[in-house]
Amino acid sequence: MSRIHLGRTDGLIGIIGATGLEIGLLKRGMKLIAKGRAGKGHFFRGRLSGKEIVLVESGIGYNRATKSCTHLIERFSPTAIFSFGLAGSVDVSTRTGDILLATHLLRVKDTRTLGVQEIYKLDEEVLFNTSNILDKYNLEFKIGKLLTVPHFVFKLQERRRIGHEVGVKAVDMEGAAIAAQARRHRIPVMALRLISDDMSMGGIDYGMVIGPQGKLTPKGAVRFFLAHGRGLLEVFRFARKARRLGARLSEIGTRIIEEIAPLSTPKMDLQVLKKKIPCSRLHSNRTGELSSRRTLWDHDVNC
């Protein structure tokens, strides 16, 4: 079986997910060597598909992801970081169950003003090779920008506004935090999200029932009932769907890790990326703003 090169992956690989829901099956599939605290989250070191990895469950939110990613980098010095997680769609064409491969990670601190604080442009070579792996397993996917927000976004009007004004396909609460720490240490990042909720879900705030570690809480269930007039059955239906999506996300993550090759694999011609993923898909109408920012790595495909 041929292997597909994915950046500097000849050493230890860091994998970050916010909750056990998103990376739990990866943890079950690995041969565990050690575990412990990582910021406010937890790390699990071991081997998966013959690769040495450190799996980090960071907890939900920008600050938790920052602390956990900092711990991962300072203690284990990974040569690459993979960010796996669930995300909410803010684009009508991006539906529940879709795979989103991020080209840019953006951050806003206030969803009322939508002032973009940070923009991280991910490496096109990593993007290209990850897309090859997804293609190999006939996994359909979308590429686009992912926005990190400070809280769950559930109101349809707010979702539409974010999608229209910022030009992103989905929102999460950790991606830009991971990219920020990786850039400081010049570590390549791949960010892949599975869409857990889309524009058809009627503005229901399922996030209020979830605690910082991604688990359902009794207080949250009470708040959910008071806010929406819906009982626990609705919550459990959403949780069951989220578990199925989390299992699928772990399966996709395992496929990607299986296909990683050491650094000795010949690099592809970056110009091929232009043919595989047209520049119009890699960049928005605000190309000037994005291209003026420093990328995570020095080499770029200039469209």
Secondary structure as GFF3:
##gff-version 3
##sequence-region A 1 303
A	DSSP	beta_strand	4	5	.	.	.	ID=ss1
A	DSSP	beta_strand	13	17	.	.	.	ID=ss2
A	DSSP	alpha_helix	20	29	.	.	.	ID=ss3
A	DSSP	beta_strand	31	38	.	.	.	ID=ss4
A	DSSP	beta_strand	41	48	.	.	.	ID=ss5
A	DSSP	beta_strand	51	57	.	.	.	ID=ss6
A	DSSP	alpha_helix	62	76	.	.	.	ID=ss7
A	DSSP	beta_strand	80	89	.	.	.	ID=ss8
A	DSSP	beta_strand	99	108	.	.	.	ID=ss9
A	DSSP	beta_strand	116	121	.	.	.	ID=ss10
A	DSSP	alpha_helix	124	136	.	.	.	ID=ss11
A	DSSP	beta_strand	142	148	.	.	.	ID=ss12
A	DSSP	alpha_helix	156	166	.	.	.	ID=ss13
A	DSSP	beta_strand	170	172	.	.	.	ID=ss14
A	DSSP	alpha_helix	175	184	.	.	.	ID=ss15
A	DSSP	beta_strand	189	197	.	.	.	ID=ss16
A	DSSP	three_ten_helix	206	209	.	.	.	ID=ss17
A	DSSP	alpha_helix	218	228	.	.	.	ID=ss18
A	DSSP	alpha_helix	232	258	.	.	.	ID=ss19
A	DSSP	beta_strand	260	261	.	.	.	ID=ss20
A	DSSP	alpha_helix	271	276	.	.	.	ID=ss21
A	DSSP	alpha_helix	279	282	.	.	.	ID=ss22
A	DSSP	alpha_helix	287	291	.	.	.	ID=ss23
###
